[in-house]
Amino acid sequence: MPPIATEAAEDPGSQAGCVDAARPRRRRILLADDHPICRLEVQCLLEPLEVDLELAGDGSEAVERFVAGRFDLVLMDIDMPVMDGLAAIRRIRAHERASGAAPTPIVTYTGGACAQVRNAAQEAGAGAHLAKPLCPHELIALIEGVPDAEL
């Protein structure tokens, strides 16, 4: 499997401040999950991929972080306090529409992987679903398949 994109670096032979287009930048991922162990699991799985991972402990915090930054992918748990993942996805999609931004890939992941949960997530705006416990190969393949967002 090819490694995920690495951080862009300046070419010593180029003008100051110019970025080497041959070296893709790191992907930014927002992970929303209220369980510290689940967040740690994803952090450990993604550490070798050298992604920039930002964490949120509930849906409300996820929306705040999303609005404040740009992400290539959002991994969203569904069952969380304060604001559940489905409500957070709806707010993220509303923010994208209001700002004219292209939709960011959002993947739900939860222990409740029944058809009803998947349908509700898709209706809210999620594009894919991963079941807990996470399969490392599925998570890595998913992230490696996310294209670089245009920044």
Secondary structure, DSSP 8 states (H G I E B T S, - for coil): ---------B-TTS-TT-B-TTS----EEEEE-S-HHHHHHHHHHHGGGT-EEEEESSHHHHHHHHHHS--SEEEE-SS-SSS-HHHHHHHHHHHHHHHT-----EEEEES--SHHHHHHHHHHT--EEEESS--HHHHHHHHHTS-----
